[in-house]
Amino acid sequence: MKRSNRNYAFTTAFVDALVAVGLRNVCITPGSRNSPLAFAFADHPGITDWIHHDERSAAFFALGLAAASRLPVGVVTTSGTAAAELHPAALEARLARVPLLLMTADRPPELRDVGAPQAIDQLGLFGKAAKWFHEVAIPDPRLGSYPSALATRAWAAALDLPHGPVHLNFPFRDPLAPVPVSGDVAEQPEPVRAPSYAPGLLEPDPTTLDHITAKVSGRRLLLLVGPLDRPHFPEAVAMLAARADSPVVADPLSQLRAGTHDRTHVITTGDSLSRVGRLDLDLEPEMVIRFGAAPTSNALSSWLADHPHIPQIVVDEADWRDPGGSAATMIRCDPIAFARHLATTIDPAPPGWAADWGEADRTARAALGNSLTFPSEPAVVAALAEVLVDDAILYVGSSMPVRDVDTFFPSIDRRVRIMSNRGANGIDGLISSGLGASVVGRPVVILSGDLSLLHDLTALGTAARFELPVTVIVVNNDGGGIFHFLPQAGFPQHFEKLLGTPHGTDFRSAAGVFGVEHQLVEDEGVFRELAGKPAEGPRLLEIRTNRAENVAIHHEAWRAVASGFGQKIE
């Protein structure tokens, strides 16, 4: 099959080169036009192919797997709207810096704009969502090393900083099946060796480091880490915090809250402390160094934007992630190298600075804990933090669940990797992404809202078909619970119909359609037992809550924090 005709000679050379540089997983959806690619990937012993019926779900599955493995994952589709279905995942991957190889089959140029079926304009289909787009040449024996070089270049483009999605559009002429074509390709072609690729890091400039050290040494420094998922970063920033004797306000997606690294200076209640005004009193810093993306907490981001007199230094590898316009200095470099270098030169903060933050964090955490009653949505998060097994992945919905994890998930000594699709912050593809993350071999728990599950319901079928050992926890409040926190909730004549959107779905029946185990959980002890035991196959745990009551529970929790400091908030 490999050299039956020019299409397959091209795609097998391309696939061989991708495997040589490190590709291991490809999500493939059915179609005719993509057969030369699909067959070549399926035929290669170095590739695990994940077959999906739905292109949108396949792309999010690949995204979760790529995010968890930190390596590019391929997606192969046929032409037409099948290719367009990859766009939501492409947007998320671009903004979340996840490496993907999106490979769409296409009609050749002579079949475009002439009314041929399943032909749309796929050139630059994903716009700025793709880091790099390339219209692949029509397979031809005279192209020589082109397929191999293209494979390495696409791999490099996905992994170059910032990581992201690459789109390759493959126009194929007939025959699309691996049928021999006499004289199409040479019988014994010269072997082509693909170029290799070595990624690099942006080391911090020594002069800049000296300047920053002089600026922050001995000051009331606050380290703030937003979403950032890099091996060894928790240890590096913990070392910096210890040397600077400064608090680290850790976003739940910073990978700082859970693990065996030094968590002495880790603060998990930044959202609550900013809400009750504590940061404007004895906890106000003189300087802020922020790593990673903007924090999940809107209250914390607003506080940063409202305090331009506090110089904020943003350390990031690429782009310009400063939505509040609060950065005084942008430093483009590897955050691990920056933290390690600064940890060897910085002088500590004034005595008592980190201790005051630590005491405030403990006070706020105790107040939050005292306000929880199962089965409230915050209590689900708090219970999960206590029972998740070591080395687990918690994949969190990007609407209300990730905000509750931010507020109610404390610092723990087990290695729990908290992930979420927070690039574009959409609810699409959550279940598929969590399923993809499970491929790396760690126990996975997906915490989803009901609308997120509805949006990606067919992913339950994928979980059953692949027999993935994933626990999906759906907090079912029958609609868009997060919208109750917005001013629009004060307009009842339109709110429930347009934003509340009750759906009345029977998730037990829905799970049964796909052959997935379902259990409605009302008892906290039962929930802890189930959530704390890794699944042997896909299962859905449903917890029913009330949207209006959920708002009241959150406001009561914030009032409890304020009361712990002798304050009152509305």
C-alpha positions as CSV (number, residue, x, y, z in Angstrom):
1,M,0.0,0.0,0.0
2,K,2.8,2.4,0.9
3,R,3.8,3.1,-2.7
4,S,0.7,2.0,-4.6
5,N,0.3,5.5,-6.2
6,R,1.6,9.0,-5.8
7,N,-1.0,9.9,-3.1
8,Y,0.2,7.1,-0.8
9,A,3.8,7.5,-1.6
10,F,3.4,11.1,-0.4
11,T,1.4,10.5,2.7
12,T,3.5,7.5,3.9
13,A,6.6,9.6,3.6
14,F,4.9,12.4,5.5
15,V,3.7,10.1,8.2
16,D,7.1,8.3,8.5
17,A,8.7,11.7,9.1
18,L,6.1,12.8,11.7
19,V,6.7,9.6,13.7
20,A,10.4,10.1,13.4
21,V,10.1,13.5,15.1
22,G,7.8,12.3,17.8
23,L,4.1,12.1,16.8
24,R,2.3,9.2,18.5
25,N,-1.4,9.9,18.5
26,V,-3.8,10.9,15.7
27,C,-7.6,11.4,15.9
28,I,-9.2,10.3,12.6
29,T,-12.8,10.9,11.3
30,P,-14.4,9.0,8.4
31,G,-14.4,10.3,4.9
32,S,-13.3,9.4,1.4
33,R,-11.1,12.4,0.5
34,N,-8.9,11.9,3.5
35,S,-8.3,8.2,2.8
36,P,-4.7,8.7,1.7
37,L,-3.9,10.3,5.1
38,A,-6.1,8.1,7.2
39,F,-4.8,4.9,5.7
40,A,-1.2,6.0,6.0
41,F,-1.6,6.8,9.7
42,A,-3.6,3.7,10.5
43,D,-0.9,1.6,8.7
44,H,2.0,2.9,10.7
45,P,3.0,0.8,13.8
46,G,4.2,3.9,15.6
47,I,0.8,5.6,15.6
48,T,-2.2,5.1,17.9
49,D,-5.2,6.1,15.9
50,W,-8.3,7.3,17.7
51,I,-11.4,7.0,15.4
52,H,-14.2,9.5,16.0
53,H,-17.5,10.0,14.4
54,D,-17.7,13.7,15.2
55,E,-14.9,16.0,14.0
56,R,-15.6,18.6,16.6
57,S,-15.3,16.1,19.4
58,A,-12.2,14.5,17.8
59,A,-10.5,17.9,17.8
60,F,-11.2,18.5,21.5
61,F,-10.2,15.0,22.3
62,A,-6.9,15.7,20.6
63,L,-6.6,19.0,22.5
64,G,-7.0,17.3,25.8
65,L,-4.5,14.7,24.9
66,A,-2.0,17.3,23.6
67,A,-2.4,19.4,26.7
68,A,-1.9,16.5,29.0
69,S,1.1,15.0,27.1
70,R,2.5,18.4,26.1
71,L,3.2,17.0,22.6
72,P,1.4,17.7,19.3
73,V,-1.5,15.4,18.5
74,G,-2.9,15.0,14.9
75,V,-6.4,15.4,13.7
76,V,-7.5,14.1,10.2
77,T,-10.7,15.1,8.5
78,T,-12.3,14.9,5.1
79,S,-13.2,18.0,3.1
80,G,-16.1,20.5,3.5
81,T,-18.0,21.2,6.7
82,A,-16.1,18.3,8.3
83,A,-13.0,20.5,8.2
84,A,-14.9,23.5,9.6
85,E,-15.9,21.5,12.7
86,L,-12.3,21.8,13.9
87,H,-12.5,25.6,14.3
88,P,-13.7,25.7,18.0
89,A,-10.8,23.5,19.1
90,A,-8.4,25.5,17.0
91,L,-9.4,28.7,18.7
92,E,-9.0,27.1,22.1
93,A,-5.6,25.6,21.2
94,R,-4.3,28.9,19.9
95,L,-5.3,30.9,23.0
96,A,-4.4,28.1,25.5
97,R,-1.1,27.3,23.7
98,V,-1.8,23.7,23.0
99,P,0.1,22.1,20.0
100,L,-2.1,20.5,17.4
101,L,-1.6,19.3,13.9
102,L,-4.9,19.9,12.0
103,M,-4.8,18.0,8.7
104,T,-7.8,18.5,6.4
105,A,-8.3,16.8,3.1
106,D,-9.5,18.9,0.2
107,R,-10.6,18.8,-3.4
108,P,-7.8,19.6,-5.9
109,P,-7.9,23.2,-7.4
110,E,-9.8,22.2,-10.6
111,L,-12.8,21.0,-8.4
112,R,-13.0,24.2,-6.4
113,D,-15.6,26.9,-7.2
114,V,-17.3,24.8,-9.9
115,G,-20.1,23.3,-7.8
116,A,-18.4,20.1,-6.9
117,P,-19.9,18.4,-3.8
118,Q,-18.3,18.7,-0.4
119,A,-16.1,21.5,-1.6
120,I,-15.7,24.7,0.4
121,D,-12.9,27.3,0.6
122,Q,-10.5,25.7,3.1
123,L,-7.6,28.0,2.4
124,G,-6.8,29.7,5.7
125,L,-10.0,28.2,7.1
126,F,-9.1,28.9,10.7
127,G,-7.8,32.4,10.2
128,K,-5.6,33.7,13.0
129,A,-6.5,30.6,15.1
130,A,-3.8,28.7,13.2
131,K,-0.2,29.5,14.1
132,W,0.8,28.4,10.6
133,F,-1.3,27.5,7.6
134,H,0.1,25.6,4.5
135,E,-1.6,24.6,1.4
136,V,0.1,21.3,0.7
137,A,1.3,20.6,-2.8
138,I,-0.6,18.0,-4.9
139,P,1.3,14.8,-4.5
140,D,3.9,14.3,-7.2
141,P,6.9,12.0,-7.4
142,R,9.1,14.9,-8.3
143,L,8.6,16.6,-5.0
144,G,11.5,14.6,-3.4
145,S,12.1,15.5,0.3
146,Y,9.2,17.9,0.4
147,P,6.7,15.6,2.4
148,S,9.4,14.8,5.0
149,A,10.5,18.3,5.4
150,L,6.9,19.5,5.6
151,A,6.2,17.1,8.4
152,T,9.2,18.3,10.5
153,R,8.3,22.0,9.8
154,A,4.7,21.4,10.9
155,W,5.8,19.7,14.1
156,A,8.2,22.5,14.8
157,A,5.6,25.2,14.1
158,A,3.2,23.6,16.6
159,L,6.0,23.4,19.3
160,D,7.7,26.8,18.7
161,L,6.8,29.3,21.4
162,P,4.0,29.8,22.0
163,H,2.7,26.3,21.3
164,G,-0.4,26.2,19.1
165,P,-2.3,24.6,16.2
166,V,-1.0,24.2,12.7
167,H,-3.3,23.7,9.7
168,L,-2.2,21.7,6.7
169,N,-4.7,21.4,3.8
170,F,-4.1,18.4,1.6
171,P,-5.6,18.4,-1.9
172,F,-5.9,14.9,-3.3
173,R,-6.8,13.8,-6.8
174,D,-8.2,10.4,-7.6
175,P,-7.5,7.6,-7.0
176,L,-8.2,8.0,-3.2
177,A,-7.9,4.3,-2.5
178,P,-4.5,2.6,-2.3
179,V,-4.8,1.1,-5.8
180,P,-1.7,0.6,-7.8
181,V,-1.2,3.0,-10.7
182,S,1.4,1.7,-13.2
183,G,4.3,4.1,-13.7
184,D,3.0,6.5,-11.0
185,V,6.0,6.1,-8.6
186,A,9.4,4.5,-8.8
187,E,9.7,1.0,-7.6
188,Q,12.6,1.6,-5.3
189,P,12.9,5.2,-4.4
190,E,15.9,6.7,-2.7
191,P,15.2,6.9,1.1
192,V,14.7,10.4,2.3
193,R,15.8,11.4,5.8
194,A,13.6,14.0,7.5
195,P,15.3,17.0,9.1
196,S,15.4,16.9,12.9
197,Y,14.0,19.6,15.2
198,A,15.4,20.9,18.5
199,P,13.2,23.3,20.6
200,G,14.8,26.2,22.3
201,L,14.0,28.3,25.4
202,L,14.1,32.1,25.8
203,E,16.7,32.7,28.5
204,P,16.3,35.9,30.5
205,D,18.7,38.7,29.7
206,P,21.3,39.1,32.5
207,T,21.1,42.9,32.5
208,T,17.3,42.8,32.8
209,L,17.6,40.3,35.7
210,D,20.0,42.6,37.5
211,H,17.6,45.5,37.0
212,I,14.6,43.5,38.3
213,T,16.6,42.2,41.3
214,A,17.5,45.7,42.3
215,K,13.9,46.9,41.8
216,V,12.2,44.2,43.9
217,S,14.8,43.2,46.5
218,G,13.7,43.9,50.1
219,R,10.3,45.1,49.0
220,R,6.8,43.8,49.9
221,L,6.7,41.6,46.8
222,L,3.6,39.6,45.7
223,L,4.1,36.7,43.3
224,L,1.0,35.9,41.3
225,V,0.8,32.9,39.1
226,G,-2.1,32.5,36.6
227,P,-2.8,29.5,34.5
228,L,0.6,27.9,33.7
229,D,1.3,24.2,33.2
230,R,5.0,23.5,32.9
231,P,7.0,20.7,34.4
232,H,9.4,22.0,37.1
233,F,7.8,25.5,37.3
234,P,6.2,24.8,40.7
235,E,9.6,24.0,42.2
236,A,11.2,27.0,40.6
237,V,8.6,29.5,41.9
238,A,8.6,27.9,45.3
239,M,12.3,28.4,45.5
240,L,11.9,32.1,44.5
241,A,9.1,32.6,47.1
242,A,11.2,31.0,49.9
243,R,14.2,33.2,49.0
244,A,12.1,36.4,48.7
245,D,10.0,35.4,51.7
246,S,7.0,36.5,49.7
247,P,3.5,35.0,49.2
248,V,2.5,33.3,46.0
249,V,-1.2,33.8,45.0
250,A,-1.8,30.6,43.1
251,D,-4.5,30.2,40.4
252,P,-6.0,26.7,40.4
253,L,-4.5,26.2,37.0
254,S,-1.0,27.2,38.0
255,Q,-0.2,23.7,39.3
256,L,1.0,25.2,42.5
257,R,-1.8,24.3,44.8
258,A,-1.4,20.5,44.7
259,G,1.9,18.5,44.8
260,T,5.0,17.6,46.8
261,H,6.8,20.9,46.1
262,D,7.2,23.4,48.9
263,R,3.8,25.0,49.4
264,T,4.8,27.1,52.5
265,H,4.2,30.4,50.7
266,V,1.3,29.3,48.5
267,I,-1.9,31.4,48.9
268,T,-5.2,29.9,47.6
269,T,-7.7,32.5,48.7
270,G,-6.6,35.4,46.5
271,D,-10.1,35.7,45.0
272,S,-11.8,35.9,48.4
273,L,-9.2,38.3,49.9
274,S,-9.6,40.7,47.0
275,R,-13.4,40.6,47.3
276,V,-13.4,41.6,50.9
277,G,-10.9,44.4,50.5
278,R,-8.0,42.7,52.4
279,L,-5.5,43.6,49.7
280,D,-6.0,47.3,50.3
281,L,-5.0,47.0,53.9
282,D,-1.9,45.5,55.5
283,L,-1.6,43.0,52.6
284,E,-1.1,45.6,49.8
285,P,2.2,44.8,48.0
286,E,4.8,47.3,46.7
287,M,5.6,45.2,43.7
288,V,3.9,42.4,41.8
289,I,5.5,39.8,39.6
290,R,2.9,37.8,37.6
291,F,3.6,34.6,35.7
292,G,1.4,33.0,33.1
293,A,-2.0,34.0,31.8
294,A,-4.3,36.4,33.6
295,P,-5.8,34.8,36.7
296,T,-9.1,33.0,36.7
297,S,-10.4,35.3,39.4
298,N,-12.1,38.4,37.9
299,A,-12.0,40.1,41.3
300,L,-8.2,39.6,41.5
301,S,-7.7,40.8,37.9
302,S,-9.9,43.9,38.6
303,W,-7.9,44.6,41.7
304,L,-4.7,44.6,39.7
305,A,-6.2,46.9,37.0
306,D,-7.5,49.3,39.7
307,H,-4.0,49.7,41.3
308,P,-1.8,51.0,38.6
309,H,0.5,52.7,41.2
310,I,1.7,49.1,42.1
311,P,4.3,48.2,39.5
312,Q,3.4,44.9,37.9
313,I,6.1,42.8,36.1
314,V,4.7,40.2,33.8
315,V,6.9,37.3,32.8
316,D,5.7,35.3,29.8
317,E,7.2,33.5,26.9
318,A,5.2,35.1,24.1
319,D,2.2,37.3,23.2
320,W,0.9,40.1,25.3
321,R,-1.4,38.7,28.0
322,D,-2.3,41.8,29.9
323,P,-6.1,42.3,29.6
324,G,-6.4,44.9,32.3
325,G,-3.5,47.0,30.9
326,S,-1.9,46.9,34.3
327,A,1.6,45.7,33.4
328,A,4.4,48.2,34.0
329,T,7.1,45.8,32.5
330,M,6.7,42.9,30.1
331,I,9.6,40.4,30.2
332,R,9.8,37.9,27.4
333,C,11.6,34.8,28.6
334,D,11.2,31.3,30.0
335,P,9.4,31.7,33.4
336,I,11.3,28.7,34.9
337,A,14.7,30.2,34.1
338,F,13.5,33.6,35.3
339,A,12.3,32.3,38.7
340,R,15.5,30.2,39.2
341,H,17.8,33.1,38.4
342,L,15.9,35.6,40.6
343,A,15.9,33.2,43.5
344,T,19.7,33.3,43.6
345,T,20.0,37.1,43.8
346,I,16.9,38.6,45.4
347,D,16.9,39.9,49.0
348,P,13.9,38.9,51.2
349,A,10.9,41.0,52.0
350,P,10.5,42.9,55.3
351,P,9.9,40.6,58.3
352,G,6.3,39.5,58.7
353,W,5.2,40.1,55.1
354,A,4.8,36.5,54.1
355,A,3.5,35.5,57.6
356,D,0.7,38.1,57.4
357,W,-0.4,36.7,54.1
358,G,-0.2,33.2,55.4
359,E,-2.4,34.1,58.4
360,A,-4.9,35.8,56.2
361,D,-5.0,32.8,53.9
362,R,-5.7,30.4,56.8
363,T,-8.4,32.7,58.2
364,A,-10.2,33.0,54.8
365,R,-9.9,29.2,54.1
366,A,-11.4,28.4,57.5
367,A,-14.3,30.8,56.9
368,L,-14.9,29.3,53.5
369,G,-14.9,25.7,54.9
370,N,-17.3,26.5,57.7
371,S,-19.9,27.8,55.1
372,L,-20.1,24.5,53.1
373,T,-23.0,22.0,53.1
374,F,-23.3,19.1,50.7
375,P,-24.6,18.9,48.0
376,S,-23.9,22.6,47.3
377,E,-21.6,23.3,44.3
378,P,-18.8,24.7,46.5
379,A,-19.1,21.6,48.8
380,V,-18.5,19.3,45.8
381,V,-15.2,21.0,45.1
382,A,-14.1,20.9,48.7
383,A,-14.9,17.2,48.9
384,L,-13.0,16.5,45.7
385,A,-9.9,18.2,47.1
386,E,-10.0,15.8,50.0
387,V,-10.5,12.5,48.1
388,L,-8.8,12.8,44.7
389,V,-6.1,10.2,44.5
390,D,-2.4,11.0,44.0
391,D,-1.4,11.6,40.4
392,A,-4.9,12.3,39.3
393,I,-6.0,14.9,36.7
394,L,-9.0,17.1,37.5
395,Y,-10.4,18.5,34.2
396,V,-12.6,21.4,35.1
397,G,-15.4,23.1,33.2
398,S,-14.5,26.7,32.3
399,S,-17.7,28.3,33.4
400,M,-18.8,28.0,37.1
401,P,-16.7,24.9,38.0
402,V,-13.3,26.5,37.5
403,R,-14.4,29.5,39.5
404,D,-15.5,27.3,42.4
405,V,-12.2,25.4,42.2
406,D,-10.4,28.8,42.4
407,T,-12.3,29.7,45.5
408,F,-12.9,26.4,47.3
409,F,-9.9,24.1,46.4
410,P,-7.2,24.4,49.0
411,S,-3.5,23.5,49.0
412,I,-3.0,19.7,49.2
413,D,0.0,17.5,49.3
414,R,-1.2,15.0,46.6
415,R,-0.1,15.5,43.0
416,V,-3.3,16.6,41.3
417,R,-3.0,18.3,38.0
418,I,-5.9,20.7,37.5
419,M,-6.7,21.4,33.8
420,S,-9.3,23.4,32.0
421,N,-10.1,24.8,28.5
422,R,-9.4,28.4,29.6
423,G,-7.9,29.7,26.4
424,A,-11.1,30.9,24.8
425,N,-13.0,30.1,28.1
426,G,-15.8,28.3,26.2
427,I,-17.9,25.3,27.5
428,D,-17.5,23.5,24.2
429,G,-15.6,20.2,24.1
430,L,-15.0,19.8,27.8
431,I,-15.9,16.1,28.1
432,S,-14.0,15.2,24.9
433,S,-10.9,17.1,26.2
434,G,-11.0,15.3,29.5
435,L,-11.3,12.0,27.7
436,G,-8.2,12.9,25.6
437,A,-6.3,13.7,28.8
438,S,-7.0,10.3,30.2
439,V,-4.9,8.7,27.4
440,V,-1.7,9.7,29.3
441,G,-2.6,7.0,31.8
442,R,-3.5,9.1,34.9
443,P,-6.8,8.8,36.7
444,V,-9.1,11.5,35.3
445,V,-12.1,13.2,36.9
446,I,-14.1,15.7,34.8
447,L,-16.1,18.3,36.8
448,S,-18.8,19.7,34.4
449,G,-21.8,21.9,34.5
450,D,-25.0,20.5,33.0
451,L,-24.8,22.8,29.9
452,S,-21.2,21.8,29.2
453,L,-22.2,18.1,29.3
454,L,-25.2,18.8,27.0
455,H,-22.9,20.6,24.6
456,D,-20.6,17.6,24.4
457,L,-23.0,14.8,25.1
458,T,-21.9,12.5,22.3
459,A,-18.5,12.3,24.0
460,L,-20.1,9.8,26.4
461,G,-20.3,7.5,23.4
462,T,-16.6,8.0,22.8
463,A,-15.8,7.2,26.4
464,A,-17.8,3.9,26.2
465,R,-16.4,2.9,22.8
466,F,-12.8,3.3,24.0
467,E,-13.7,2.0,27.5
468,L,-11.9,5.0,29.0
469,P,-11.7,4.9,32.8
470,V,-13.0,8.4,33.4
471,T,-15.3,9.8,36.1
472,V,-17.6,12.6,34.8
473,I,-19.2,14.6,37.6
474,V,-22.0,16.8,36.4
475,V,-23.4,19.5,38.6
476,N,-26.9,19.7,37.3
477,N,-28.7,23.0,38.2
478,D,-30.9,22.8,35.1
479,G,-29.5,25.7,33.2
480,G,-26.9,28.4,33.1
481,G,-26.2,28.9,36.8
482,I,-23.3,31.3,36.3
483,F,-25.6,33.9,34.7
484,H,-27.3,34.4,38.1
485,F,-24.2,36.2,39.3
486,L,-24.6,38.8,36.5
487,P,-26.7,42.0,36.5
488,Q,-29.0,40.5,33.8
489,A,-30.4,38.3,36.6
490,G,-32.3,41.4,37.7
491,F,-34.5,41.4,34.6
492,P,-36.8,38.4,35.2
493,Q,-39.0,39.0,32.2
494,H,-36.1,37.8,29.9
495,F,-33.6,36.1,32.2
496,E,-34.9,32.6,32.6
497,K,-35.8,32.2,28.9
498,L,-32.6,33.7,27.4
499,L,-29.9,33.0,30.0
500,G,-31.3,30.6,32.6
501,T,-32.3,28.2,29.8
502,P,-33.7,25.3,31.8
503,H,-33.5,22.0,29.8
504,G,-34.9,19.2,32.0
505,T,-32.6,16.6,30.6
506,D,-32.7,13.1,32.1
507,F,-29.0,12.4,32.3
508,R,-29.6,8.8,33.5
509,S,-31.4,8.0,30.2
510,A,-28.8,10.0,28.2
511,A,-26.0,7.9,29.8
512,G,-27.9,4.7,29.1
513,V,-28.1,5.5,25.4
514,F,-24.3,5.3,25.3
515,G,-23.9,2.5,27.7
516,V,-22.3,4.6,30.4
517,E,-22.9,3.9,34.1
518,H,-24.9,6.7,35.8
519,Q,-25.5,7.4,39.5
520,L,-27.5,10.2,41.1
521,V,-25.6,11.2,44.3
522,E,-27.3,12.9,47.2
523,D,-25.2,11.7,50.1
524,E,-21.7,13.2,50.8
525,G,-20.3,9.9,52.1
526,V,-21.3,8.1,48.9
527,F,-19.9,10.9,46.8
528,R,-16.5,10.8,48.6
529,E,-16.3,7.1,48.2
530,L,-17.1,7.2,44.4
531,A,-15.0,10.3,43.6
532,G,-12.1,9.0,45.6
533,K,-12.0,5.6,43.8
534,P,-10.5,5.7,40.2
535,A,-13.0,4.5,37.7
536,E,-12.5,1.2,35.9
537,G,-14.7,2.4,33.0
538,P,-16.6,5.5,32.1
539,R,-19.2,6.6,34.7
540,L,-21.3,9.7,35.2
541,L,-22.0,11.0,38.7
542,E,-24.9,13.5,38.8
543,I,-25.4,16.0,41.6
544,R,-28.5,18.2,41.5
545,T,-28.3,21.7,42.8
546,N,-30.4,24.9,42.6
547,R,-29.2,27.9,40.7
548,A,-30.8,30.6,42.8
549,E,-29.7,28.9,46.1
550,N,-26.2,28.6,44.7
551,V,-25.8,32.4,44.4
552,A,-26.9,32.8,48.0
553,I,-24.4,30.1,49.1
554,H,-21.5,32.0,47.4
555,H,-22.5,35.3,48.9
556,E,-22.8,33.7,52.3
557,A,-19.3,32.3,51.9
558,W,-17.8,35.7,51.0
559,R,-19.6,37.3,54.0
560,A,-18.1,34.6,56.2
561,V,-14.6,35.5,55.0
562,A,-15.3,39.2,55.7
563,S,-16.6,38.4,59.1
564,G,-13.5,36.4,59.9
565,F,-11.6,39.7,59.5
566,G,-14.1,41.7,61.5
567,Q,-15.5,43.2,58.3
568,K,-18.9,43.3,56.6
569,I,-19.7,43.2,52.9
570,E,-23.1,43.4,51.1
